[in-house]
Amino acid sequence: MNQEVWCFLVSRNQYLDYRVVVAPDFMCEKNYTLILALAAGGEITDKGTAYYQAIIDSKVGDLTLVFRVIEALQTDIGISGDAFLKDGVKNRVILLIEGIVFKGKLSETDIVITSEDFDAVHKQIIENYQKFWSQTNAIPAYASTLLPLSEKENKDNAFQLIKLDDYIVGGKPKKEPKLETNQQLPKQEKSEDEFLGDRSQSLPPQQINQRELGGENTILDVIDYTVKVVPKIGFKLVEKFYEAVFEGAVQIEVDTPGGKRIITGEKDGNIRVKEDAGKIDITPTPKHDTEIRCMAVDNKKKILASGDKKGNVKIWELELGRASVTEKKTIRASQGPIQSLAFSPDGKTLTIIDDHGGSQTEMIS
């Protein structure tokens, strides 16, 4: 019996943070590729070892992933040498999460993957990775085509598979292996229930590797002002967190030289600034024409981003000492509600995620 599989790759390049670079064609057609980044990740795998994990109840049916986590090399972008590829922000080694997607949920006994199979996977995905390497703007994932794998009778050369808990779409994420070193891709460190139980988490998780933030530091390292504590969450994104965190008014609390400020995005579309002593009115009141769903702030450049129910994202210039919020531009980002916004560590780009899991990155001048 032949096994039909598709290749996938989650990685980053010298400019853009980790994202889905290559995905099966049937997932690209449905604009449903982010789930691969949500599910796949882990420690760097040893030679001859790979993870396997089921994705349950996805929009394209149940899936089974088999993948490895390796360090990217210069040869992967067509340069002679065996040095590691590093990002252009923190000069840290880039990881490749590369593997295959099976349709349906398979058991370990149904899967036999050899080094020759992974060589074929690497060859297919690396052609697209080389095109992705110099991209500065977000682009859709490259589509991989069917890659038939013949059933192996001899399992002596098969990869050892490490089973991860099923990733249940819309369900409670289960505890996953804990990572220890800087050369590992972080996993979630809080369950969904724990995260949703703490409504002080005002800033959405960003689609970036925790290593971008300096090891043990939290996501707060991205900005100058102090936002209410967000747990170390690293690369993983969980869409359901956004829906619960942002129901009702959206608030970001910051500490400024002039004292504590709370920026609120309200259901009527208004943006308000408050301090400990009470509300500071901004005249005229900056607003959207519909409910604000999420906000993010980059105080290095003193910029606020707000996303609304109709799919619009507004960029604002901040002068919080004077409670001044000035509209800079509007981005028509989606046909549906915006669920999450996050600035890159250097403040040059804004990642926008809508309620369908679609992701795009906009340059911020």
C-alpha positions as CSV (number, residue, x, y, z in Angstrom):
1,M,0.0,0.0,0.0
2,N,1.3,3.5,-0.9
3,Q,1.1,6.3,1.6
4,E,0.1,9.8,0.2
5,V,1.7,12.7,2.0
6,W,2.4,16.4,1.5
7,C,5.4,18.4,2.8
8,F,5.3,21.3,5.2
9,L,7.8,23.8,6.6
10,V,7.6,26.2,9.6
11,S,10.6,28.6,9.8
12,R,11.7,32.2,9.5
13,N,14.1,34.1,7.4
14,Q,16.6,36.9,8.0
15,Y,13.7,39.5,8.3
16,L,10.4,37.8,9.1
17,D,9.5,35.8,12.3
18,Y,8.5,32.2,12.3
19,R,5.6,31.3,10.1
20,V,4.3,28.6,7.8
21,V,6.5,28.7,4.7
22,V,5.3,25.5,2.9
23,A,2.0,23.8,3.3
24,P,-0.1,21.1,1.5
25,D,-1.9,22.4,-1.6
26,F,-5.3,21.3,-0.2
27,M,-4.7,23.5,2.9
28,C,-3.4,26.5,0.9
29,E,-6.6,26.3,-1.2
30,K,-8.7,26.7,1.9
31,N,-6.4,29.4,3.3
32,Y,-6.0,27.2,6.4
33,T,-2.2,26.8,7.0
34,L,-1.7,28.5,10.3
35,I,-2.8,25.4,12.2
36,L,0.6,23.8,11.2
37,A,2.4,26.4,13.2
38,L,0.0,26.1,16.1
39,A,0.6,22.3,16.4
40,A,4.2,21.7,15.3
41,G,7.2,22.5,17.4
42,G,9.5,21.1,20.0
43,E,13.1,20.4,20.9
44,I,15.8,20.0,18.2
45,T,15.4,16.3,17.2
46,D,18.3,13.8,17.3
47,K,19.5,12.2,14.1
48,G,17.0,9.4,13.1
49,T,14.3,10.8,15.4
50,A,11.1,12.7,14.5
51,Y,7.9,13.7,16.2
52,Y,4.4,12.6,15.2
53,Q,1.2,14.3,16.2
54,A,-2.4,14.2,15.2
55,I,-4.5,17.3,14.6
56,I,-8.1,16.6,15.4
57,D,-11.2,18.4,14.1
58,S,-9.5,20.8,11.8
59,K,-11.3,22.6,8.9
60,V,-9.7,20.2,6.5
61,G,-10.4,17.0,8.5
62,D,-8.1,15.1,10.9
63,L,-4.4,15.1,10.0
64,T,-1.3,13.4,11.2
65,L,2.1,15.2,11.2
66,V,5.5,13.7,11.2
67,F,8.3,16.3,11.5
68,R,11.7,17.0,12.7
69,V,13.3,20.2,14.1
70,I,16.8,20.9,12.7
71,E,19.1,23.9,12.4
72,A,19.2,25.7,9.1
73,L,22.5,25.7,7.2
74,Q,24.0,28.0,4.6
75,T,23.6,25.2,2.1
76,D,19.9,25.4,2.6
77,I,19.9,28.8,0.8
78,G,22.4,27.8,-1.9
79,I,25.6,29.1,-0.2
80,S,28.7,27.0,0.1
81,G,29.6,26.1,3.7
82,D,28.2,24.3,6.7
83,A,27.6,27.3,9.0
84,F,24.3,27.9,10.6
85,L,21.8,30.4,9.2
86,K,21.1,33.2,11.7
87,D,18.4,35.8,11.9
88,G,19.0,39.5,11.3
89,V,17.6,40.7,14.6
90,K,19.3,38.8,17.4
91,N,21.9,36.9,15.3
92,R,20.5,33.5,16.5
93,V,20.3,30.2,14.8
94,I,17.3,29.6,12.6
95,L,15.3,26.4,13.0
96,L,13.5,24.4,10.3
97,I,10.4,22.5,11.4
98,E,10.1,20.3,8.3
99,G,7.9,17.2,7.8
100,I,5.0,15.6,6.2
101,V,1.2,15.7,6.5
102,F,-1.0,12.6,6.2
103,K,-4.8,12.9,5.8
104,G,-6.5,11.2,8.7
105,K,-5.4,10.1,12.1
106,L,-2.8,7.4,11.9
107,S,-1.3,5.2,14.6
108,E,2.5,4.8,15.1
109,T,2.4,1.3,13.5
110,D,0.9,2.8,10.3
111,I,3.9,5.1,9.9
112,V,7.3,4.2,8.5
113,I,9.6,7.1,7.6
114,T,13.2,6.7,6.6
115,S,16.1,9.1,6.1
116,E,15.5,8.8,2.3
117,D,12.0,10.0,2.9
118,F,13.2,13.1,4.8
119,D,15.8,13.7,2.2
120,A,12.9,13.9,-0.4
121,V,10.9,16.2,1.9
122,H,13.9,18.5,2.5
123,K,14.6,18.7,-1.2
124,Q,11.1,19.8,-2.0
125,I,10.6,22.3,0.8
126,I,14.1,23.9,0.5
127,E,13.4,25.0,-3.0
128,N,10.6,27.2,-1.6
129,Y,12.7,28.2,1.5
130,Q,15.3,29.7,-0.8
131,K,12.6,31.9,-2.4
132,F,11.3,32.8,1.0
133,W,14.8,33.7,2.4
134,S,14.9,37.3,1.1
135,Q,11.2,38.2,1.5
136,T,10.6,41.3,3.7
137,N,6.8,41.2,3.4
138,A,4.4,38.4,4.5
139,I,3.3,36.1,1.6
140,P,1.0,33.1,1.5
141,A,2.6,29.7,2.2
142,Y,4.0,27.9,-0.8
143,A,1.9,24.9,-1.8
144,S,3.4,21.5,-1.8
145,T,2.1,18.7,-4.0
146,L,1.4,15.1,-3.3
147,L,4.6,13.1,-2.5
148,P,3.9,9.4,-2.6
149,L,5.8,7.2,-0.1
150,S,6.0,3.5,-0.8
151,E,5.4,1.2,2.2
152,K,8.6,-0.2,3.6
153,E,8.9,-3.8,4.5
154,N,12.2,-3.3,6.3
155,K,11.8,-1.1,9.3
156,D,15.4,-1.3,10.4
157,N,16.1,2.1,8.8
158,A,13.0,3.8,10.0
159,F,13.0,6.9,12.1
160,Q,12.2,6.6,15.8
161,L,8.9,8.5,16.4
162,I,8.2,10.5,19.5
163,K,4.4,10.9,20.0
164,L,3.1,14.3,21.0
165,D,-0.4,14.7,22.5
166,D,-3.1,15.3,19.9
167,Y,-3.7,18.9,18.9
168,I,-7.5,19.3,19.2
169,V,-8.7,22.3,17.3
170,G,-11.0,24.4,19.5
171,G,-10.3,22.1,22.5
172,K,-8.0,22.3,25.5
173,P,-4.4,22.1,24.5
174,K,-2.6,19.3,26.4
175,K,0.7,19.6,28.2
176,E,3.6,19.1,25.9
177,P,7.3,18.4,26.4
178,K,9.1,21.0,28.4
179,L,12.1,22.7,26.7
180,E,15.4,23.4,28.4
181,T,17.9,25.1,26.2
182,N,18.2,28.2,24.0
183,Q,18.4,26.1,20.8
184,Q,14.9,24.8,21.2
185,L,11.6,26.1,19.9
186,P,9.3,27.0,22.8
187,K,6.0,25.3,23.4
188,Q,3.0,26.6,25.4
189,E,3.7,26.8,29.1
190,K,0.1,27.4,30.2
191,S,-3.1,25.5,29.5
192,E,-6.0,27.3,27.8
193,D,-7.9,27.3,31.1
194,E,-5.0,28.8,33.0
195,F,-4.6,31.5,30.4
196,L,-8.3,32.4,30.1
197,G,-8.6,32.5,33.9
198,D,-6.2,35.4,34.1
199,R,-8.0,38.3,32.4
200,S,-5.1,40.7,33.2
201,Q,-3.4,39.3,30.1
202,S,-4.1,42.3,27.9
203,L,-1.6,42.0,25.1
204,P,-2.1,39.1,22.6
205,P,0.7,36.6,22.2
206,Q,3.0,37.3,19.2
207,Q,4.0,35.0,16.5
208,I,7.6,35.0,17.4
209,N,10.1,32.6,18.9
210,Q,10.8,33.2,22.6
211,R,14.5,33.3,21.7
212,E,13.8,36.6,20.0
213,L,12.9,38.0,23.4
214,G,16.1,37.1,25.2
215,G,15.8,33.7,26.7
216,E,14.0,33.9,30.1
217,N,12.4,37.3,29.4
218,T,8.8,37.6,28.7
219,I,7.0,39.2,25.7
220,L,7.3,42.5,27.5
221,D,10.8,42.9,26.2
222,V,9.3,44.0,22.9
223,I,8.2,47.3,24.2
224,D,9.5,50.1,26.5
225,Y,6.5,50.7,28.7
226,T,5.3,47.9,31.0
227,V,2.1,46.1,29.8
228,K,0.3,43.8,32.2
229,V,2.3,40.6,32.6
230,V,1.9,38.2,29.7
231,P,3.2,34.6,30.2
232,K,6.2,33.3,28.2
233,I,4.5,31.9,25.2
234,G,7.1,31.9,22.5
235,F,6.2,30.8,19.0
236,K,2.8,29.1,19.7
237,L,-0.4,30.9,18.9
238,V,-3.8,29.8,20.2
239,E,-6.7,31.4,18.4
240,K,-9.2,30.6,21.1
241,F,-7.3,32.6,23.6
242,Y,-7.9,35.8,21.6
243,E,-11.6,35.3,21.5
244,A,-11.9,35.1,25.3
245,V,-9.3,37.7,26.2
246,F,-10.9,40.3,24.0
247,E,-14.6,39.9,24.6
248,G,-15.9,43.3,25.8
249,A,-13.7,46.3,26.0
250,V,-10.0,45.9,25.1
251,Q,-7.4,47.4,27.5
252,I,-3.7,47.9,27.5
253,E,-2.1,49.2,30.6
254,V,1.2,51.1,30.3
255,D,3.6,52.8,32.7
256,T,4.9,56.1,31.3
257,P,7.1,58.9,32.7
258,G,3.9,60.8,33.4
259,G,2.3,57.9,35.4
260,K,0.2,54.8,34.7
261,R,-2.1,55.0,31.7
262,I,-4.8,52.6,30.5
263,I,-5.7,52.6,26.8
264,T,-9.2,51.2,26.2
265,G,-10.8,50.2,22.9
266,E,-14.5,50.2,23.4
267,K,-17.5,48.4,21.8
268,D,-18.7,51.7,20.2
269,G,-15.3,52.0,18.5
270,N,-13.9,54.8,20.8
271,I,-10.4,54.8,22.1
272,R,-10.0,56.2,25.6
273,V,-7.0,56.9,27.8
274,K,-7.3,56.7,31.5
275,E,-4.9,57.3,34.4
276,D,-5.1,56.3,38.1
277,A,-7.1,59.4,39.0
278,G,-9.7,58.7,36.3
279,K,-10.5,59.2,32.6
280,I,-8.5,61.6,30.5
281,D,-10.7,62.9,27.6
282,I,-9.1,63.1,24.2
283,T,-10.8,65.7,21.9
284,P,-11.7,64.8,19.3
285,T,-12.2,61.2,20.4
286,P,-10.3,58.8,18.1
287,K,-12.5,55.9,17.0
288,H,-13.4,53.1,14.6
289,D,-16.9,53.0,13.1
290,T,-17.4,49.6,14.8
291,E,-16.4,47.5,17.8
292,I,-12.7,47.3,18.6
293,R,-11.5,43.7,19.0
294,C,-7.8,43.9,19.8
295,M,-4.9,46.3,20.3
296,A,-1.1,46.2,20.4
297,V,1.4,48.9,21.3
298,D,5.1,49.5,20.3
299,N,6.3,52.2,22.5
300,K,9.8,52.3,21.0
301,K,8.2,54.1,18.2
302,K,5.2,55.2,20.2
303,I,2.7,53.5,18.0
304,L,-0.7,51.9,18.8
305,A,-2.5,49.5,16.5
306,S,-6.2,48.7,16.9
307,G,-8.3,46.1,15.0
308,D,-12.0,46.1,14.6
309,K,-15.0,43.8,13.9
310,K,-15.1,44.8,10.2
311,G,-11.5,43.8,9.5
312,N,-9.9,47.3,9.6
313,V,-6.7,48.0,11.4
314,K,-5.8,51.6,12.4
315,I,-2.3,52.8,13.2
316,W,-2.1,55.6,15.8
317,E,0.8,57.8,17.0
318,L,0.9,58.1,20.8
319,E,1.9,60.9,23.1
320,L,0.7,59.4,26.3
321,G,2.2,62.1,28.5
322,R,-0.3,64.5,26.9
323,A,-2.9,61.8,26.3
324,S,-2.7,62.4,22.5
325,V,-3.7,59.7,20.0
326,T,-3.4,60.7,16.4
327,E,-4.5,58.5,13.5
328,K,-1.7,57.7,11.1
329,K,-3.3,55.3,8.6
330,T,-6.0,52.6,8.1
331,I,-5.3,49.1,6.7
332,R,-8.1,47.1,5.2
333,A,-6.8,43.7,6.4
334,S,-9.7,41.2,6.3
335,Q,-13.3,40.7,5.5
336,G,-14.0,39.6,9.0
337,P,-13.1,40.5,12.6
338,I,-9.4,41.1,13.6
339,Q,-8.5,38.7,16.4
340,S,-4.9,39.6,17.2
341,L,-2.2,42.3,16.5
342,A,1.5,42.1,17.4
343,F,4.5,44.3,16.5
344,S,7.8,42.7,15.7
345,P,10.6,43.3,18.2
346,D,12.2,46.0,15.9
347,G,8.8,47.7,15.4
348,K,9.1,47.6,11.6
349,T,6.2,45.2,11.0
350,L,2.8,44.4,12.4
351,T,1.4,40.9,12.3
352,I,-2.4,40.8,11.8
353,I,-4.5,37.6,12.5
354,D,-8.2,37.5,11.6
355,D,-10.8,35.2,13.2
356,H,-10.3,32.6,10.5
357,G,-6.6,32.2,11.4
358,G,-5.4,34.1,8.3
359,S,-2.2,35.9,9.0
360,Q,-0.5,38.8,7.2
361,T,2.3,41.2,8.0
362,E,2.3,44.9,7.3
363,M,5.3,47.2,7.1
364,I,5.1,50.1,9.6
365,S,6.9,53.2,8.4
